[in-house]
Amino acid sequence: MHFGLASVLPAAGGAVLLGVRWGMSALAAYLVAVNGATFALYAWDKAAARRQRRRVPERLLHAWALVGGTPAALVAQHLLRHKTIKRGFQTTFWVVAGLQAVALVAWWRLARGT
């Protein structure tokens, strides 16, 4: 609960700020905020792992990917070299990414009317 709340509030505030202050569309502001929060959680978890501190739950990392943070999760995994070897984590991550890809294609086809 601690990490969930600590990540949602700044992301929501960031989305509102991006939308109101800089005039971004709601979708763009949402995606920037979600991806920023996702990357920050991966960085926090990597630092916690190095210091043997309390870690970010994997289900929370997956939840942020699921709600739109997949690009940042992928970048964070490779830049930070974090969560790239753990097979179970990677399997869940790629299932989430695959579901998002299918949903995006379906949405795009519906929007085009085909």
Backbone hydrogen bonds, N-H to C=O, Kabsch-Sander energy under -0.5 kcal/mol:
donor,donor_aa,acceptor,acceptor_aa,energy
5,L,1,M,-2.6
6,A,2,H,-2.3
7,S,3,F,-1.3
8,V,4,G,-2.1
9,L,5,L,-1.9
11,A,7,S,-1.3
12,A,8,V,-2.9
13,G,9,L,-2.5
14,G,10,P,-2.7
15,A,11,A,-2.4
16,V,12,A,-2.3
17,L,13,G,-2.6
18,L,14,G,-2.7
19,G,15,A,-2.2
20,V,16,V,-3.1
21,R,17,L,-2.2
22,W,17,L,-0.9
22,W,18,L,-0.7
24,M,18,L,-2.0
29,A,25,S,-2.8
30,Y,26,A,-2.4
31,L,27,L,-2.6
32,V,28,A,-2.5
33,A,29,A,-2.4
34,V,30,Y,-3.0
35,N,31,L,-2.4
36,G,32,V,-2.2
37,A,33,A,-2.5
38,T,34,V,-2.4
39,F,35,N,-2.4
40,A,36,G,-2.2
41,L,37,A,-2.3
42,Y,38,T,-2.1
43,A,39,F,-2.5
44,W,40,A,-2.6
45,D,41,L,-2.6
46,K,42,Y,-2.4
47,A,43,A,-2.3
48,A,44,W,-2.6
49,A,45,D,-2.3
50,R,46,K,-2.0
51,R,47,A,-1.8
52,Q,48,A,-0.6
52,Q,49,A,-0.7
53,R,48,A,-2.7
60,L,57,P,-0.9
61,L,57,P,-1.7
62,H,58,E,-2.5
63,A,59,R,-2.0
64,W,60,L,-2.4
65,A,61,L,-1.7
66,L,62,H,-2.7
67,V,63,A,-1.9
68,G,65,A,-1.6
69,G,64,W,-2.3
70,T,65,A,-1.0
73,A,69,G,-2.5
74,L,70,T,-2.6
75,V,71,P,-2.3
76,A,72,A,-3.0
77,Q,73,A,-2.5
78,H,74,L,-1.7
79,L,75,V,-3.3
80,L,76,A,-2.5
82,H,77,Q,-1.4
87,R,85,I,-0.6
90,Q,86,K,-2.4
91,T,87,R,-2.6
92,T,88,G,-2.1
93,F,89,F,-2.6
94,W,90,Q,-2.6
95,V,91,T,-1.9
96,V,92,T,-2.4
97,A,93,F,-2.6
98,G,94,W,-2.3
99,L,95,V,-2.5
100,Q,96,V,-2.3
101,A,97,A,-2.3
102,V,98,G,-2.4
103,A,99,L,-2.5
104,L,100,Q,-2.7
105,V,101,A,-2.3
106,A,102,V,-2.5
107,W,103,A,-2.6
108,W,104,L,-2.6
109,R,105,V,-2.6
110,L,106,A,-2.4
111,A,107,W,-2.5
112,R,108,W,-1.7
113,G,109,R,-0.9
114,T,109,R,-2.3
